[in-house]
């Protein structure tokens, strides 16, 4: 027996909708304030033109207003409320139409990124293969060995960036699909086992703490991809010989994964902005060149996936003692 799938969404589209709501609400509030001031002015004027005794008289004097003051005030109040509601609706419609071109621009941008990434993957793969052949062909002690190794490392970095760009474009433009239910500790363990092979080269240990079972409604590959991206960021900046901890916490409503390293922390940038594409901080590089100055697209990809499946990702701690990033999803129950 299966349950209905949750609707998925693109974080950029959600950001546009949120901006639309904020702008529309502010415009409506300003219009409502203007209408309220006008109505108040009408009230003050009417009350200033009639005496207290005339305000509630049943039969108006021929020399006074021909309409009951109470009825006039009531009509002004109804008119004011109607104008406020009309201002709110018109503000919402105008704002929604105004931001529609932004959605189309984002769609074109994603299509361009996907096309460009596809075109770059093959030549970069060929370049890396040729560099590998050259590296193996160099005799021992050749002075070019170090340069070729650096070139191959640069090529791998480019391949990694292109792959992340392509994944981001595909995630943002993918249609709603049957997500299924993922065993979170198992998916996280798969990510830890994968990144442990890379961490060992820097003499870094990754420890997993997942005491309780928990599941979320999303593909297992997406959960693993998120944790891999968080671990990749942690391994990149963690000092040699340190320990990275991964903790899975399960509550009645949520399942969360936190990744903690003991690197230089997040400096020179608002922690919320590290999830923007290619975010860059103004932090000075330390003596070891290990400061977090650029965040690439990996963390942005994590946010894309998190928002898409109803979750969130936040910087829990970004102090000099290290960085901790938390990933949270609604908990799904097996039937």
C-alpha positions as CSV (number, residue, x, y, z in Angstrom):
1,X,0.0,0.0,0.0
2,X,1.4,3.4,-1.0
3,X,0.7,6.8,0.2
4,X,0.2,9.9,-2.0
5,X,3.4,11.6,-2.8
6,X,4.2,15.0,-1.5
7,X,4.4,17.8,-4.1
8,X,7.9,18.8,-4.9
9,X,9.0,22.3,-5.6
10,X,12.0,24.3,-6.8
11,X,13.7,26.5,-4.3
12,X,14.1,29.4,-6.8
13,X,10.3,29.3,-7.7
14,X,9.5,29.2,-4.0
15,X,11.7,32.2,-3.5
16,X,9.9,34.1,-6.2
17,X,6.5,33.3,-4.8
18,X,7.7,34.3,-1.3
19,X,9.0,37.6,-2.7
20,X,5.7,38.1,-4.5
21,X,3.8,37.6,-1.3
22,X,6.0,40.0,0.6
23,X,5.8,42.7,-2.0
24,X,2.1,42.2,-2.5
25,X,1.5,42.4,1.2
26,X,3.5,45.5,1.6
27,X,1.7,47.3,-1.3
28,X,-1.6,46.2,0.1
29,X,-0.6,47.5,3.6
30,X,0.4,50.9,2.2
31,X,-2.9,51.1,0.2
32,X,-4.9,50.1,3.2
33,X,-3.1,52.7,5.3
34,X,-3.9,55.4,2.7
35,X,-7.6,54.3,2.6
36,X,-7.8,54.2,6.4
37,X,-6.4,57.7,6.6
38,X,-8.9,59.0,4.0
39,X,-11.8,57.3,5.9
40,X,-10.6,58.7,9.2
41,X,-10.4,62.2,7.7
42,X,-14.0,61.8,6.4
43,X,-15.1,60.7,9.9
44,X,-13.4,63.7,11.5
45,X,-14.9,66.1,9.0
46,X,-18.5,64.8,9.4
47,X,-18.3,64.8,13.2
48,X,-16.9,68.3,13.1
49,X,-19.9,69.6,11.0
50,X,-22.7,68.2,13.2
51,X,-23.5,68.6,16.9
52,X,-23.8,65.7,19.3
53,X,-27.6,66.1,19.3
54,X,-27.9,65.9,15.6
55,X,-25.8,62.8,15.4
56,X,-28.6,60.5,16.6
57,X,-31.7,62.4,15.6
58,X,-34.3,60.3,13.8
59,X,-35.9,63.2,11.8
60,X,-33.4,65.5,10.3
61,X,-34.0,69.2,10.3
62,X,-34.4,70.8,6.9
63,X,-31.4,73.0,7.6
64,X,-29.2,70.0,8.5
65,X,-27.9,67.1,6.5
66,X,-30.6,65.2,4.7
67,X,-28.9,61.9,5.5
68,X,-28.6,60.5,9.0
69,X,-25.0,61.0,10.2
70,X,-24.9,57.4,11.6
71,X,-25.9,56.0,8.2
72,X,-23.3,58.2,6.5
73,X,-20.6,57.0,8.8
74,X,-21.7,53.4,8.3
75,X,-21.6,53.8,4.5
76,X,-18.1,55.4,4.8
77,X,-16.9,52.4,6.9
78,X,-18.3,49.9,4.4
79,X,-16.8,51.7,1.5
80,X,-13.4,51.9,3.3
81,X,-13.4,48.1,4.0
82,X,-14.3,47.4,0.4
83,X,-11.5,49.7,-0.9
84,X,-9.0,48.0,1.4
85,X,-10.0,44.5,0.2
86,X,-9.9,45.7,-3.5
87,X,-6.4,47.2,-2.9
88,X,-5.2,43.9,-1.5
89,X,-6.5,41.9,-4.4
90,X,-5.2,44.3,-7.0
91,X,-1.8,44.4,-5.3
92,X,-1.6,40.6,-5.3
93,X,-2.6,40.4,-9.0
94,X,-0.2,43.1,-10.1
95,X,2.7,41.6,-8.1
96,X,2.1,38.1,-9.4
97,X,2.1,39.3,-13.0
98,X,5.2,41.4,-12.3
99,X,7.3,38.4,-11.1
100,X,6.1,35.9,-13.8
101,X,9.0,37.0,-16.2
102,X,11.5,36.0,-13.4
103,X,10.2,32.4,-13.5
104,X,10.7,32.3,-17.3
105,X,14.2,33.7,-16.9
106,X,15.1,31.0,-14.3
107,X,13.8,28.3,-16.7
108,X,16.0,29.7,-19.5
109,X,18.9,29.9,-17.1
110,X,18.5,26.3,-16.0
111,X,18.2,25.1,-19.6
112,X,21.4,27.0,-20.5
113,X,23.3,25.6,-17.5
114,X,22.2,22.0,-18.4
115,X,23.1,22.4,-22.0
116,X,26.5,23.9,-21.2
117,X,27.3,21.3,-18.6
118,X,26.4,18.5,-21.1
119,X,28.7,20.0,-23.7
120,X,31.6,20.4,-21.2
121,X,31.5,17.0,-19.6
122,X,33.0,15.1,-22.6
123,X,35.9,17.4,-23.4
124,X,36.8,17.6,-19.7
125,X,36.7,13.8,-19.4
126,X,39.0,13.5,-22.4
127,X,41.3,16.1,-21.0
128,X,41.5,14.2,-17.7
129,X,42.2,10.9,-19.5
130,X,45.0,12.5,-21.5
131,X,46.6,14.0,-18.4
132,X,46.4,10.6,-16.8
133,X,48.2,9.0,-19.7
134,X,50.8,11.7,-19.6
135,X,51.2,11.3,-15.9
136,X,51.8,7.6,-16.2
137,X,54.3,8.1,-19.1
138,X,56.5,10.5,-17.3
139,X,59.7,8.9,-16.0
140,X,60.5,8.8,-12.3
141,X,62.0,12.1,-11.1
142,X,60.8,14.1,-14.1
143,X,60.5,17.8,-13.1
144,X,57.1,18.1,-14.9
145,X,55.5,15.4,-12.7
146,X,54.3,17.9,-10.0
147,X,52.9,20.3,-12.7
148,X,51.0,17.5,-14.4
149,X,49.6,16.3,-11.1
150,X,48.3,19.8,-10.4
151,X,46.8,20.1,-13.9
152,X,45.0,16.8,-13.3
153,X,43.7,18.0,-9.9
154,X,42.4,21.2,-11.6
155,X,40.7,19.1,-14.3
156,X,39.0,17.0,-11.6
157,X,37.8,20.1,-9.9
158,X,36.3,21.4,-13.1
159,X,34.6,18.0,-13.7
160,X,33.2,18.1,-10.2
161,X,31.8,21.7,-10.7
162,X,30.3,20.8,-14.1
163,X,28.6,17.7,-12.6
164,X,27.2,19.7,-9.7
165,X,25.9,22.4,-12.2
166,X,24.2,19.7,-14.2
167,X,22.7,18.1,-11.1
168,X,21.4,21.4,-9.9
169,X,19.8,22.2,-13.3
170,X,18.2,18.7,-13.5
171,X,16.8,18.9,-9.9
172,X,15.4,22.4,-10.5
173,X,13.7,21.4,-13.7
174,X,12.6,17.8,-12.9
175,X,8.9,17.0,-12.8
176,X,7.1,15.7,-9.8
177,X,7.8,12.0,-9.3
178,X,7.0,9.1,-7.0
179,X,9.6,9.7,-4.3
180,X,9.2,6.6,-2.1
181,X,10.4,6.3,1.5
182,X,14.1,6.3,2.4
183,X,15.7,4.7,5.4
184,X,17.6,7.8,6.5
185,X,20.4,6.1,8.6
186,X,21.1,3.6,5.8
187,X,21.3,6.4,3.2
188,X,23.5,8.5,5.5
189,X,25.8,5.4,6.2
190,X,26.2,5.0,2.4
191,X,27.3,8.6,2.1
192,X,29.8,8.2,5.0
193,X,31.3,5.0,3.5
194,X,31.7,6.8,0.2
195,X,33.4,9.9,1.6
196,X,35.5,7.9,4.1
197,X,37.7,6.8,1.1
198,X,38.4,10.5,0.4
199,X,38.8,11.5,4.0
200,X,41.4,8.9,4.8
201,X,43.8,10.6,2.3
202,X,43.8,13.6,4.7
203,X,43.9,11.4,7.8
204,X,40.4,12.5,8.7
205,X,38.0,10.2,10.4
206,X,34.2,10.3,9.8
207,X,32.1,9.0,12.7
208,X,28.4,8.2,12.3
209,X,26.0,8.4,15.2
210,X,22.5,7.1,14.2
211,X,21.0,5.4,17.3
212,X,17.3,5.4,16.1
213,X,15.6,4.3,12.9
214,X,13.9,7.0,10.8
215,X,12.6,7.5,7.3
216,X,11.7,10.4,5.0
217,X,9.7,10.7,1.9
218,X,12.3,11.2,-0.8
219,X,14.6,9.1,-3.1
220,X,17.4,7.4,-1.2
221,X,19.9,8.8,-3.8
222,X,18.8,12.3,-3.0
223,X,19.4,11.8,0.7
224,X,22.8,10.3,0.1
225,X,23.7,13.1,-2.3
226,X,22.9,15.7,0.3
227,X,25.0,14.1,3.0
228,X,27.9,13.5,0.5
229,X,27.8,17.3,-0.4
230,X,27.9,18.2,3.3
231,X,30.7,15.8,4.0
232,X,32.6,17.0,1.0
233,X,32.4,20.5,2.3
234,X,33.5,19.4,5.8
235,X,36.5,17.3,4.5
236,X,37.6,20.1,2.3
237,X,38.2,22.4,5.3
238,X,38.7,20.0,8.2
239,X,42.3,19.9,9.5
240,X,44.4,16.8,9.0
241,X,44.0,14.3,11.8
242,X,40.6,15.7,13.0
243,X,37.2,13.9,13.3
244,X,34.0,14.8,11.4
245,X,30.9,13.7,13.2
246,X,27.6,12.8,11.5
247,X,24.5,12.6,13.8
248,X,21.0,11.4,12.8
249,X,18.3,12.5,15.2
250,X,14.7,11.3,14.9
251,X,11.6,12.9,16.5
252,X,7.9,12.3,16.1
253,X,7.7,14.7,13.2
254,X,11.2,15.2,11.8
255,X,14.4,13.4,10.8
256,X,17.6,15.5,11.0
257,X,21.2,14.9,9.9
258,X,23.9,17.1,11.2
259,X,27.5,17.2,10.0
260,X,30.1,18.7,12.3
261,X,33.8,19.5,11.4
262,X,36.5,21.3,13.3
263,X,37.7,23.6,10.5
264,X,38.1,27.4,10.5
265,X,34.3,28.0,10.6
266,X,32.4,30.4,8.5
267,X,33.8,34.0,8.4
268,X,33.2,37.1,6.3
269,X,29.7,36.0,5.1
270,X,26.2,35.6,6.5
271,X,25.9,31.9,7.3
272,X,22.5,31.8,5.4
273,X,24.3,32.9,2.2
274,X,26.6,29.9,2.0
275,X,23.8,28.0,0.3
276,X,23.8,30.5,-2.6
277,X,25.4,29.3,-5.8
278,X,29.1,30.1,-5.7
279,X,28.9,32.2,-2.5
280,X,32.2,33.8,-1.6
281,X,33.2,35.2,1.7
282,X,35.6,38.0,2.4
283,X,37.4,36.1,5.2
284,X,41.2,36.4,5.1
285,X,43.1,33.2,4.3
286,X,45.0,31.8,7.2
287,X,48.6,30.7,7.1
288,X,47.6,27.2,5.9
289,X,45.3,28.6,3.2
290,X,42.4,26.8,4.8
291,X,39.8,29.5,5.3
292,X,36.4,29.0,3.8
293,X,36.4,31.7,1.1
294,X,34.4,29.9,-1.6
295,X,31.5,27.5,-1.3
296,X,30.9,26.5,-4.9
297,X,27.6,24.9,-5.7
298,X,27.6,21.8,-3.5
299,X,25.7,23.5,-0.6
300,X,23.3,25.1,-3.0
301,X,22.5,21.7,-4.4
302,X,21.7,20.5,-0.8
303,X,19.3,23.4,-0.4
304,X,17.6,22.5,-3.8
305,X,17.0,19.0,-2.6
306,X,15.9,19.9,0.9
307,X,13.3,22.4,-0.3
308,X,12.1,20.1,-3.0
309,X,11.1,17.5,-0.5
310,X,9.7,19.8,2.2
311,X,12.9,20.0,4.3
312,X,15.4,22.6,5.2
313,X,19.1,23.1,5.7
314,X,20.7,25.5,8.1
315,X,24.1,26.4,9.6
316,X,23.8,25.4,13.2
317,X,27.3,26.6,14.1
318,X,29.9,28.5,12.1
319,X,32.3,29.6,14.8
320,X,36.1,29.3,14.9
321,X,35.6,26.0,16.7
322,X,34.2,24.5,13.5
323,X,31.1,24.3,11.4
324,X,27.9,22.3,11.9
325,X,25.3,22.1,9.2
326,X,21.9,20.6,9.9
327,X,19.6,19.0,7.4
328,X,15.9,18.4,8.4
329,X,13.1,16.5,6.6
330,X,9.5,15.6,7.7
331,X,9.4,12.1,9.1
332,X,7.6,9.5,7.0
333,X,6.0,6.5,8.7
334,X,6.1,3.1,7.0
335,X,2.7,1.5,6.5
